[in-house]
């Protein structure tokens, strides 16, 4: 939510971003179309950092190595070769193929988000496990782990849907961002939608680890 507010109320747009060192990454079709997913990427990196800094462990010193590697792997999946990485591209191609085969646009879009969430969730989950050097609760029954993992996955699908919903419905809640900076009401909309989108996953993580 803080990142969303900073992007919106800070007047940051494509022009400011592409004038800096992030220009080779934050550009192109996927950036212009799926820019709100930047909030999910920031959230995922923050999740990895939080696990590394806040969870107690007898191997805490190893996190000086595992945490940067986990964060780097997530950023590569999300930003290489440009914004969206394999995550947004998998959504676009899987959903696009369904649409070409005759599926309704809304359903194809949902399938694309669901497919991308598999990759995003896998990279994030694997990164957290890598930072911990194992599961936080090794004694937890497999069925419980599976149920918790499914809840996390559904929460990520929900987050992607909420963040991209305005653009897909043609409602310009975020204005023409990232092409132009957001107006205050548009920045407030991005901040509110980010809070709604990420709250379920954050609550699941807080309760189940």
Secondary structure as UniProt FT lines:
FT   HELIX           2..9
FT   TURN            10..11
FT   HELIX           14..17
FT   TURN            18..25
FT   HELIX           29..34
FT   HELIX           35..37
FT   HELIX           38..54
FT   TURN            58..59
FT   HELIX           60..62
FT   HELIX           63..79
FT   TURN            83..84
FT   HELIX           85..100
FT   TURN            101..102
FT   HELIX           105..132
FT   TURN            138..139
FT   HELIX           142..169
FT   TURN            173..179
FT   HELIX           184..208
//
